[in-house]
Amino acid sequence: MGSVVFENLTDEARSRLPRYPMPVLHVGQLAADSSLQGRGIGSLLLKCAAERAIEASETVGCFAIEPIADSDQAFDWYLGRGFSSLNPGSMRLYQGIETLKATVEKA
Ligand SMILES: CC(C)(COP(=O)(O)OP(=O)(O)OC[C@H]1O[C@@H](n2cnc3c(N)ncnc32)[C@H](O)[C@@H]1OP(=O)(O)O)[C@@H](O)C(=O)NCCC(=O)NCCS
């Protein structure tokens, strides 16, 4: 667990958040073996992370999932899965808990 790093946010993103640290679930080193990519494994792992974040939101509080993409390819993959950046210069992406709940319910 961590929290949104306020110093790096745009004014527009700041204006949409409360003034206290918002807890987030970090997702690190999510990967599928190169021989098995494109078969839905990454999406399944992301769904698993979403379920854990939802669980955490009901106990200790969790505002969003926050992957830190380590390549442009990974960044674009998260964008394609509905994540967005709160700072154009950052590799941190976010998806809010309410959106995650709707996505998990649909899957
Ligand atoms: C990123 C990664 C985890 C995705 O896992 P995966 O199992 O290949 O992904 P999935 O099969 O679940 O998803 C494939 C979908 O993503 C899309 N996609 C793949 N690469 C993409 C990219 N660069 N930009 C946008 N969409 C992309 C595919 O078109 C496909 O779309 P569809 O579901 O509509 O058919 C995997 O490619 C990987 O391990 N990459 C190397 C490690 C890495 O970058 N990890 C992230 C660290 S932060």
The ligand as a MOL file (V3000), in Angstrom:
LIG
                    3D

  0  0  0     0  0            999 V3000
M  V30 BEGIN CTAB
M  V30 COUNTS 48 50 0 0 0
M  V30 BEGIN ATOM
M  V30 1 C 1.9890 -5.8380 -20.2920 0
M  V30 2 C 1.6850 -7.3340 -20.0750 0
M  V30 3 C 1.6460 -7.6560 -18.5850 0
M  V30 4 C 0.3090 -7.6760 -20.7000 0
M  V30 5 O 0.0140 -9.0520 -20.4320 0
M  V30 6 P -0.6950 -9.9610 -21.5290 0
M  V30 7 O -1.0400 -11.2440 -20.9070 0
M  V30 8 O 0.1290 -9.9790 -22.7550 0
M  V30 9 O -1.9980 -9.0520 -21.8150 0
M  V30 10 P -3.4640 -9.5580 -22.1850 0
M  V30 11 O -3.3630 -10.7720 -23.0670 0
M  V30 12 O -4.2840 -9.6770 -20.9390 0
M  V30 13 O -3.9960 -8.3090 -22.9720 0
M  V30 14 C -3.7640 -8.2060 -24.3290 0
M  V30 15 C -4.5340 -6.9930 -24.8010 0
M  V30 16 O -3.7090 -5.8480 -24.6260 0
M  V30 17 C -3.5300 -5.2290 -25.8790 0
M  V30 18 N -2.1680 -4.6810 -25.9090 0
M  V30 19 C -1.0230 -5.3770 -25.9030 0
M  V30 20 N 0.0260 -4.5150 -25.9090 0
M  V30 21 C -0.5110 -3.2740 -25.9100 0
M  V30 22 C 0.0410 -1.9640 -25.9330 0
M  V30 23 N 1.3460 -1.7400 -25.9490 0
M  V30 24 N -0.8100 -0.9020 -25.9310 0
M  V30 25 C -2.1360 -1.0940 -25.8970 0
M  V30 26 N -2.7160 -2.3070 -25.8960 0
M  V30 27 C -1.9030 -3.3840 -25.8960 0
M  V30 28 C -3.7590 -6.3130 -26.9110 0
M  V30 29 O -4.1770 -5.7820 -28.1430 0
M  V30 30 C -4.8960 -7.0910 -26.2630 0
M  V30 31 O -6.1310 -6.4320 -26.4470 0
M  V30 32 P -7.5420 -7.2180 -26.4150 0
M  V30 33 O -7.7180 -7.7520 -25.0070 0
M  V30 34 O -8.5640 -6.1610 -26.7380 0
M  V30 35 O -7.4370 -8.2900 -27.4280 0
M  V30 36 C 2.7180 -8.2170 -20.8290 0
M  V30 37 O 2.7780 -7.8270 -22.1710 0
M  V30 38 C 4.1070 -8.1680 -20.2090 0
M  V30 39 O 4.4090 -8.9610 -19.3310 0
M  V30 40 N 4.9600 -7.2460 -20.7030 0
M  V30 41 C 6.3130 -7.1390 -20.2200 0
M  V30 42 C 6.3880 -6.7450 -18.7850 0
M  V30 43 C 5.7130 -5.4260 -18.4970 0
M  V30 44 O 5.8440 -4.4800 -19.2780 0
M  V30 45 N 4.9940 -5.3980 -17.3730 0
M  V30 46 C 4.4000 -4.2090 -16.8390 0
M  V30 47 C 5.3180 -3.7280 -15.7500 0
M  V30 48 S 4.7000 -2.2930 -15.0080 0
M  V30 END ATOM
M  V30 BEGIN BOND
M  V30 1 1 1 2
M  V30 2 1 2 3
M  V30 3 1 2 4
M  V30 4 1 2 36
M  V30 5 1 4 5
M  V30 6 1 5 6
M  V30 7 2 6 7
M  V30 8 1 6 8
M  V30 9 1 6 9
M  V30 10 1 9 10
M  V30 11 2 10 11
M  V30 12 1 10 12
M  V30 13 1 10 13
M  V30 14 1 13 14
M  V30 15 1 14 15
M  V30 16 1 15 16
M  V30 17 1 15 30
M  V30 18 1 16 17
M  V30 19 1 17 18
M  V30 20 1 17 28
M  V30 21 1 18 19
M  V30 22 1 18 27
M  V30 23 2 19 20
M  V30 24 1 20 21
M  V30 25 1 21 22
M  V30 26 2 21 27
M  V30 27 1 22 23
M  V30 28 2 22 24
M  V30 29 1 24 25
M  V30 30 2 25 26
M  V30 31 1 26 27
M  V30 32 1 28 29
M  V30 33 1 28 30
M  V30 34 1 30 31
M  V30 35 1 31 32
M  V30 36 2 32 33
M  V30 37 1 32 34
M  V30 38 1 32 35
M  V30 39 1 36 37
M  V30 40 1 36 38
M  V30 41 2 38 39
M  V30 42 1 38 40
M  V30 43 1 40 41
M  V30 44 1 41 42
M  V30 45 1 42 43
M  V30 46 2 43 44
M  V30 47 1 43 45
M  V30 48 1 45 46
M  V30 49 1 46 47
M  V30 50 1 47 48
M  V30 END BOND
M  V30 END CTAB
M  END
